[in-house]
Amino acid sequence: MRVETAMRRQLNGYRLTTAEILYRLPDHPDLLQSFIWQELDIAPRFPVLRDFLDFWERRIEGRLHSVRVASAGLIGPGEWRYTEHLRHIH
């Protein structure tokens, strides 16, 4: 079994995905509870999040009310550039 590192997943298009899940409490269906989920996932299909939400509906008693999703890439172009000059400070 090949273990895929977080860095390799990001290089393959995975982005940090955060979902705010609002669900109804089983004993008090008029109340909403918030759950924050965060994982590397592929936008815009979000297969990892969909698998989690399927698991939630099968195994957890709290009925889903709504899900808000935000996604951001962690690896981007470098914020520095090469220079041929060297300066010493101090």
Buried (B, 14 or more C-beta within 10 A) or exposed (E): EEEEEEEEBBEEEBBBBBBEBBBBEEEEEEEEEEBEBEBBBBBEEBEBBEEBBEEBEEEEEBEBEEBEBEBEEEEEEEEEEEEEEEEEEE
